[in-house]
Amino acid sequence: MKLPDLDYCAPASLEEVVALLSANADAKIISGGQSLMPVLAFRLNAPSVLVDLGRLQGLDRIEIGADHVRLGARVRWIDIERHPALRTAQPLLVAMIDHVAHTQVRNRGTVGGSLAHADPASEMPGFARLVDAVIEVFGESGPRELSAEDFFLGPLETVLEPTDVLTGVRLPAWPAGRRWGFQEVARRRGDFAMAGVAVCFDDGTDGAVHDMRAVAIGAGSTPVRLSGVEAFLEGRVLTAELAEAAGATAGQEVSPMVEDAGEADYRRALVMTLTARTLKQAAGLEQE
Ligand SMILES: Cc1cc2nc3c(=O)[nH]c(=O)nc-3n(C[C@H](O)[C@H](O)[C@H](O)COP(=O)(O)OP(=O)(O)OC[C@H]3O[C@@H](n4cnc5c(N)ncnc54)[C@H](O)[C@@H]3O)c2cc1C
């Protein structure tokens, strides 16, 4: 279907973007357009104005600092994939983003678009929740910061105001030697995950798991931090048996948002299996 009639603006400053959004209540930001264009084509939304972020300087920057990595909102999946240092600086991020979509979408889709779109099956929101990322926003009262924990409200719903521009995301530096695992199941490679699980933890000198973190995607209305799994494993020496038991715990923490009860059960079972597998992957335990 053809797009609805609309005006197109490509402002050169954040202040102009916010002014346009304030003046046009039904205006929409467009970044990579990979989620928005299908929405417009299906007439699920009919904004009067599209505000393109493409002329804003600096939003496509990747900065690797001593205590954090900052991704500008217009950093694309392909930029993450090809960055020479990110694979070392944020190995789990790169592994998760490797699963996002197909080449055409990866050439345009952006970090900011994915966070703002807030699809619960998306990898970037899941990673942001896992590492407690800080989301940077510019709105009517200037810049402010939001925690990833508070950011996602539901499927395609965030705390962003209609006049807010997401400008970037800060990820805490990845500690040397941190262990991680990520696995997802999609119908075809590059499709949205039916479910996925990411885990990470640090090795203590006692051989036990420390700062245990786990998140599930495609398994709730937002990315789901598996806090029961985290509490269950924190301070324990990870074994294959414990990984399996943690998988069972994960199954109790998710409520897949699908109408078909059978598919919801299937996705819950996926989360259980993937939790056990990613834990074994992270710990270097033999996979069955
Ligand atoms: C075939 C296909 C397969 C896909 N598979 C996956 C997948 O496996 N995993 C995955 O994570 N994603 C997948 N996607 C989605 C893709 O990653 C999108 O690119 C991404 O979710 C949105 O990014 P975008 O830059 O295209 O945003 P856009 O489409 O431009 O915008 C999306 C929404 O966010 C808003 N927005 C965008 N940028 C900002 C900003 N800076 N501030 C405030 N609001 C903003 C827009 O107004 C819009 O509502 C797929 C898409 C397609 C078409």
Ligand as a Chemical Component Dictionary entry (heavy atoms), coordinates in Angstrom:
data_LIG
# 
_chem_comp.id                   LIG 
_chem_comp.type                 NON-POLYMER 
_chem_comp.pdbx_formal_charge   0 
_chem_comp.three_letter_code    LIG 
# 
loop_
_chem_comp_atom.comp_id 
_chem_comp_atom.atom_id 
_chem_comp_atom.alt_atom_id 
_chem_comp_atom.type_symbol 
_chem_comp_atom.charge 
_chem_comp_atom.model_Cartn_x 
_chem_comp_atom.model_Cartn_y 
_chem_comp_atom.model_Cartn_z 
_chem_comp_atom.pdbx_ordinal 
LIG C1  C1  C 0 12.310 -7.945 7.790  1  
LIG C2  C2  C 0 12.720 -7.334 9.100  2  
LIG C3  C3  C 0 13.325 -8.137 10.041 3  
LIG C4  C4  C 0 13.709 -7.574 11.269 4  
LIG N1  N1  N 0 14.298 -8.399 12.191 5  
LIG C5  C5  C 0 14.693 -7.871 13.371 6  
LIG C6  C6  C 0 15.319 -8.679 14.364 7  
LIG O1  O1  O 0 15.541 -9.875 14.188 8  
LIG N2  N2  N 0 15.672 -8.083 15.537 9  
LIG C7  C7  C 0 15.469 -6.739 15.766 10 
LIG O2  O2  O 0 15.819 -6.247 16.836 11 
LIG N3  N3  N 0 14.882 -5.958 14.842 12 
LIG C8  C8  C 0 14.501 -6.481 13.667 13 
LIG N4  N4  N 0 13.894 -5.672 12.741 14 
LIG C9  C9  C 0 13.684 -4.265 13.086 15 
LIG C10 C10 C 0 14.898 -3.429 12.712 16 
LIG O3  O3  O 0 15.993 -3.752 13.538 17 
LIG C11 C11 C 0 14.566 -1.944 12.857 18 
LIG O4  O4  O 0 15.498 -1.293 12.113 19 
LIG C12 C12 C 0 14.579 -1.340 14.237 20 
LIG O5  O5  O 0 13.772 -2.009 15.138 21 
LIG C13 C13 C 0 14.084 0.092  14.198 22 
LIG O6  O6  O 0 15.132 0.909  13.828 23 
LIG P1  P1  P 0 14.968 2.004  12.730 24 
LIG O7  O7  O 0 16.175 2.857  12.793 25 
LIG O8  O8  O 0 14.650 1.365  11.426 26 
LIG O9  O9  O 0 13.716 2.854  13.286 27 
LIG P2  P2  P 0 12.508 3.533  12.528 28 
LIG O10 O10 O 0 11.763 2.517  11.755 29 
LIG O11 O11 O 0 12.956 4.741  11.806 30 
LIG O12 O12 O 0 11.652 4.007  13.798 31 
LIG C14 C14 C 0 11.017 3.066  14.638 32 
LIG C15 C15 C 0 10.214 3.827  15.712 33 
LIG O13 O13 O 0 11.080 4.493  16.610 34 
LIG C16 C16 C 0 10.890 5.912  16.562 35 
LIG N5  N5  N 0 12.230 6.482  16.604 36 
LIG C17 C17 C 0 13.275 6.158  15.778 37 
LIG N6  N6  N 0 14.385 6.791  16.171 38 
LIG C18 C18 C 0 14.050 7.541  17.242 39 
LIG C19 C19 C 0 14.788 8.398  18.098 40 
LIG N7  N7  N 0 16.107 8.612  17.926 41 
LIG N8  N8  N 0 14.132 9.013  19.117 42 
LIG C20 C20 C 0 12.817 8.798  19.324 43 
LIG N9  N9  N 0 12.066 7.973  18.550 44 
LIG C21 C21 C 0 12.678 7.361  17.529 45 
LIG C22 C22 C 0 10.125 6.187  15.279 46 
LIG O14 O14 O 0 9.311  7.339  15.377 47 
LIG C23 C23 C 0 9.304  4.923  15.147 48 
LIG O15 O15 O 0 8.158  4.995  15.961 49 
LIG C24 C24 C 0 13.495 -6.203 11.519 50 
LIG C25 C25 C 0 12.890 -5.389 10.557 51 
LIG C26 C26 C 0 12.508 -5.947 9.349  52 
LIG C27 C27 C 0 11.860 -5.056 8.326  53 
# 
loop_
_chem_comp_bond.comp_id 
_chem_comp_bond.atom_id_1 
_chem_comp_bond.atom_id_2 
_chem_comp_bond.value_order 
_chem_comp_bond.pdbx_ordinal 
LIG C1  C2  SING 1  
LIG C2  C3  SING 2  
LIG C2  C26 DOUB 3  
LIG C3  C4  DOUB 4  
LIG C4  N1  SING 5  
LIG C4  C24 SING 6  
LIG N1  C5  DOUB 7  
LIG C5  C6  SING 8  
LIG C5  C8  SING 9  
LIG C6  O1  DOUB 10 
LIG C6  N2  SING 11 
LIG N2  C7  SING 12 
LIG C7  O2  DOUB 13 
LIG C7  N3  SING 14 
LIG N3  C8  DOUB 15 
LIG C8  N4  SING 16 
LIG N4  C9  SING 17 
LIG N4  C24 SING 18 
LIG C9  C10 SING 19 
LIG C10 O3  SING 20 
LIG C10 C11 SING 21 
LIG C11 O4  SING 22 
LIG C11 C12 SING 23 
LIG C12 O5  SING 24 
LIG C12 C13 SING 25 
LIG C13 O6  SING 26 
LIG O6  P1  SING 27 
LIG P1  O7  DOUB 28 
LIG P1  O8  SING 29 
LIG P1  O9  SING 30 
LIG O9  P2  SING 31 
LIG P2  O10 DOUB 32 
LIG P2  O11 SING 33 
LIG P2  O12 SING 34 
LIG O12 C14 SING 35 
LIG C14 C15 SING 36 
LIG C15 O13 SING 37 
LIG C15 C23 SING 38 
LIG O13 C16 SING 39 
LIG C16 N5  SING 40 
LIG C16 C22 SING 41 
LIG N5  C17 SING 42 
LIG N5  C21 SING 43 
LIG C17 N6  DOUB 44 
LIG N6  C18 SING 45 
LIG C18 C19 SING 46 
LIG C18 C21 DOUB 47 
LIG C19 N7  SING 48 
LIG C19 N8  DOUB 49 
LIG N8  C20 SING 50 
LIG C20 N9  DOUB 51 
LIG N9  C21 SING 52 
LIG C22 O14 SING 53 
LIG C22 C23 SING 54 
LIG C23 O15 SING 55 
LIG C24 C25 DOUB 56 
LIG C25 C26 SING 57 
LIG C26 C27 SING 58 
# 
